[in-house]
Structures are given as C-alpha cells and as structure tokens.
C-alpha cells in the first residue's frame, strides 16, 4: 500500500502550490477529473474511493482554515458577465458591473421568471454540461435563461477555485441588487453544478445580507462540490437558508459531490452509491449526471419523471427499501412542501427518470429548443 503522505493529497487537489506559469501550462494534477480519481486511488490503494475523498476533504478544509493556501487569482467583478440566451439562441453579454442593463436587453422578457445557471470547476460556458439545461429551458419558452460567465476564476487549480466561490457569489448578489428587487425575490432561480452550486449558495446568502433580509425564492444545487467544503469553518457551502427553498440533487455523493444533507430537500439518486447506472466507475460521468437529470425535468412533458421516497434515517438512503413512497418530485418541479431527504430511482439511459411516460417523453436530442 502506498504510504499516506499529506503531500500526495495536496498534489491531488493542487494545494501544494505551483507557479502561475505552471497553471497556465495546465500542469496541475487536478486538471482532469479522471486523473484526479486515478491519483487518489494510488494514494490509498485498496481503500474505497469514498474514504479517500473523505480524508482529502477533511485535510483540504483544515488547510483552508489554517490559511496555508491562498488563491493566486483574485476574482474581479469587472471580468464577469451574465450571458442571456435568447429564444433565437443568441448570447447577449451583460457585465456584472452593469447588471441593470439585463432588464432592457434584447431577448429578456420582464414578465418571465429567470434562471441563472452557474457551471462548475473546469467547465466553461461553452461546454456540454450547461447545454442540456439551456436547450430544455429554450424548449419551455417561458423562462429567461442566463449563464454566469466567471470561468477565469473557477477554471484554475481546484483549491483556488474553491476559495473563490464565496467572493464570486458575493459579486452575483451585488449584480442582482442592480435589478428590480421585487422581481429578483419572486422570480430569480439560481441553479449551480459542482462549484457552481457553492457559488449559488454564496449568492443567496450574500443577497440576504446586502438586502438586509430579503431572500431569493430558490437555489438548486446539482451535486454540490465536496472537496474542501463543509468540514471546515471557511467554506461552508450551499445550505438551507440560502433561499426560501434550497433543493439538492446528489449524484456522486462522497466523491466529487457532497454526501451531506445540506438543503431543505435533498434528493439522492440511486442512494448513497457514488457511481450512477450507466457510468461505470467514472466519477465525472456520475458527477455530471445531476445536470442531465435536472435538465430532463425542465421539459414540460418530463416534470414528474423523478419521484423521491422520503427516508427517516440517513442510513436508509443506501437502498431506499425502508423509505416512504411520498412521491416527492425531484428537479424543475420540486416543491418547498417536500422537506427532508429522499431516495430516487433512475434508469441507466434516457429517459433517466423511472416515472417517465414513454408516449409523452421529450428526449434531450429532440428538436424542441434546439439551435
């Protein structure tokens, strides 16, 4: 067995530090999720991956709390933008510093609700994980779809990106305050994947603070990032209270996604097992499934595809056999009336939701919403 050394774990997350030029050359060991998985398996040969990541998470949280790692790329609000996707599939860029212009932007409908989608680590706005959601919302044709472009500050070494989530979220909150407050409170829904979920949570908390108590209606976390969060004092992560309703979809619990119950409603797809059906042993596939599951439910015909069973004990989430069949809706149609944690079944391919109606199902490769 490879002996445990903090240095190996630090390298796995990019915490041991590298020069800015090294980062630009892409030499950090955490540059690719599958490489990160391989590195960690080599550190703890023979141990379950969940235990490996648990130790990594605790170590990272401790190091962050002690101030032993500092981000070398400081978030700059002037370099972040909202990208409004119009019905014609055009992107209209609005700097966060001029967020009030979103209100009058061509293609923005003031009578529609707005979803702001925030991508995760090393995922740009042009990558596929935001594409399914954008297409699904375009198919609905009743919601303004906005992407947060902050790639310069979350496409770096993982540890730096994690440290930047709170500041980026605060800038998003500042930008939201430039819009009509009653509209933001009632009609803005933040959806974030991985580190994007942590940014969304920060935005909700900071909006409440800056607005002296006003609260966003909803924050949805899609497999919120696990490493460096929740086990320390400085990176608390998305949690209940960040909005009137915080719903979480867990798809890679204990590895890249947090296993903790953190929202008002936490949905564990296929329970506490880290790998989803159809993904094999790929952590990135399982982590990204949260986006695919949520996006599937955005289509009008698919809203009730995923139904959760309420579990009385956390341990019941392993197989769901002792959970009550409350049929709580997961995803787009989730309701604040459903509180607690839920076991959700899923298929290994589309339709992923086991409650899908084959005759009415809208597939992700359908023409509806396509550009």
KACORQUI-V818067 format. One record per backbone hydrogen bond with DSSP energy under -0.5 kcal/mol. CO is the residue of the C=O (numbers start at 1). NH is the residue of the N-H. E is the energy in kcal/mol with one decimal. If there is no record, write none. Layout:
((CO NH E) (CO NH E))
This chain:
((5 8 -0.7) (5 9 -1.3) (6 10 -2.8) (7 11 -2.7) (8 12 -1.9) (9 13 -1.4) (10 14 -1.0) (10 15 -3.1) (10 16 -0.8) (13 159 -1.1) (14 17 -0.6) (19 23 -1.9) (20 24 -2.3) (21 25 -1.4) (22 27 -2.3) (23 26 -1.7) (28 31 -1.5) (32 36 -2.2) (33 37 -2.2) (34 38 -2.3) (35 39 -2.6) (36 40 -2.3) (37 41 -2.2) (38 42 -1.6) (39 43 -1.4) (40 44 -2.1) (42 45 -0.6) (44 47 -1.9) (48 51 -0.5) (48 52 -1.9) (49 53 -2.5) (50 54 -1.9) (51 55 -2.3) (52 56 -2.2) (53 57 -2.9) (54 58 -2.2) (55 59 -2.4) (56 60 -2.8) (57 61 -2.7) (58 62 -2.2) (59 63 -2.5) (60 64 -2.5) (61 65 -2.4) (62 66 -2.1) (63 68 -2.2) (63 69 -0.5) (64 67 -1.1) (72 74 -0.5) (76 79 -2.1) (77 80 -1.6) (80 96 -2.3) (81 149 -3.3) (82 84 -0.6) (82 94 -3.1) (83 85 -0.6) (83 147 -2.5) (84 86 -0.7) (84 92 -2.6) (85 145 -0.7) (86 89 -2.1) (90 86 -2.8) (90 92 -0.6) (91 93 -0.6) (92 84 -2.8) (94 82 -3.3) (95 98 -1.8) (96 99 -1.4) (98 101 -2.3) (99 102 -2.0) (100 103 -0.9) (101 104 -0.7) (101 105 -0.5) (102 105 -1.0) (105 108 -2.1) (107 109 -0.5) (108 110 -0.6) (109 112 -1.6) (113 144 -2.9) (114 189 -2.7) (115 117 -0.6) (115 146 -2.7) (116 191 -2.8) (117 119 -0.5) (117 148 -2.1) (118 193 -2.3) (120 123 -1.5) (124 127 -1.6) (127 130 -1.0) (127 131 -0.7) (128 132 -1.2) (130 134 -2.3) (131 135 -2.6) (132 136 -2.2) (133 137 -2.5) (134 138 -2.1) (135 139 -2.0) (136 140 -1.8) (137 141 -2.0) (137 142 -0.5) (142 113 -0.7) (144 115 -2.7) (144 146 -0.6) (145 85 -2.8) (146 117 -3.2) (147 83 -2.9) (147 149 -0.6) (148 150 -1.0) (149 81 -1.6) (150 153 -2.1) (150 154 -0.7) (151 154 -0.5) (151 155 -1.3) (154 122 -1.6) (157 161 -2.5) (158 162 -3.0) (159 163 -2.0) (160 164 -1.3) (161 165 -0.6) (162 165 -1.1) (164 168 -2.7) (165 169 -2.4) (166 170 -1.9) (167 171 -1.9) (168 172 -2.2) (169 173 -2.2) (170 174 -2.2) (171 175 -2.3) (172 176 -2.3) (173 177 -1.7) (174 178 -0.5) (175 178 -1.3) (176 179 -1.5) (180 184 -2.3) (181 185 -2.6) (182 186 -1.9) (183 187 -3.2) (184 188 -1.5) (187 114 -2.7) (187 189 -0.5) (188 217 -0.5) (188 218 -0.8) (189 116 -2.5) (190 220 -3.0) (191 118 -2.7) (192 222 -3.4) (193 196 -2.6) (194 197 -0.8) (194 198 -1.1) (194 225 -1.4) (195 199 -2.0) (196 200 -2.3) (197 201 -2.2) (198 202 -2.1) (199 203 -2.6) (200 204 -2.2) (201 205 -2.4) (202 206 -2.9) (203 207 -2.3) (204 208 -1.9) (205 209 -2.0) (206 210 -3.1) (207 211 -2.2) (208 213 -3.4) (209 212 -1.0) (216 244 -3.0) (217 245 -1.0) (218 190 -1.9) (219 247 -1.8) (220 192 -2.4) (220 222 -0.6) (221 223 -0.9) (221 249 -2.6) (222 194 -2.3) (224 258 -2.6) (226 229 -2.2) (229 231 -0.6) (234 236 -0.6) (235 230 -2.2) (239 242 -1.9) (243 241 -0.6) (245 219 -2.1) (245 247 -0.5) (246 264 -2.6) (246 265 -1.7) (247 221 -2.5) (248 250 -0.5) (248 267 -3.2) (249 223 -3.0) (250 269 -2.0) (252 255 -1.8) (252 257 -2.0) (256 226 -2.1) (257 254 -2.0) (257 255 -0.6) (260 262 -0.8) (262 240 -2.5) (264 340 -2.9) (265 248 -2.7) (265 267 -0.5) (266 268 -0.6) (266 342 -3.0) (267 250 -3.3) (267 269 -0.8) (268 271 -1.7) (268 344 -2.2) (270 273 -0.9) (276 279 -2.2) (279 282 -1.8) (281 283 -0.7) (282 286 -1.7) (283 287 -2.6) (284 288 -2.5) (285 289 -1.1) (286 290 -0.5) (287 290 -0.8) (288 291 -1.0) (288 292 -1.4) (289 293 -3.2) (290 294 -2.3) (291 295 -2.8) (292 296 -2.1) (293 297 -1.3) (294 297 -0.6) (294 298 -0.7) (295 298 -1.1) (295 299 -0.8) (296 299 -0.6) (299 302 -1.9) (300 303 -0.6) (302 305 -2.2) (305 307 -0.5) (305 355 -2.6) (306 330 -2.2) (307 345 -0.6) (308 327 -0.7) (308 328 -2.0) (309 343 -2.6) (310 324 -2.9) (313 316 -1.0) (314 317 -1.9) (315 318 -1.5) (316 319 -0.6) (316 320 -2.2) (317 272 -0.6) (320 323 -1.4) (324 310 -1.3) (324 326 -2.3) (328 308 -3.6) (331 334 -2.1) (335 338 -1.7) (337 339 -0.8) (340 266 -2.5) (341 311 -2.5) (342 268 -3.1) (343 309 -2.7) (344 270 -4.0) (345 354 -0.5) (352 347 -3.2) (353 356 -1.4) (356 358 -0.8) (357 360 -1.3) (357 361 -1.9) (361 363 -0.6) (363 366 -1.7) (367 370 -1.8))
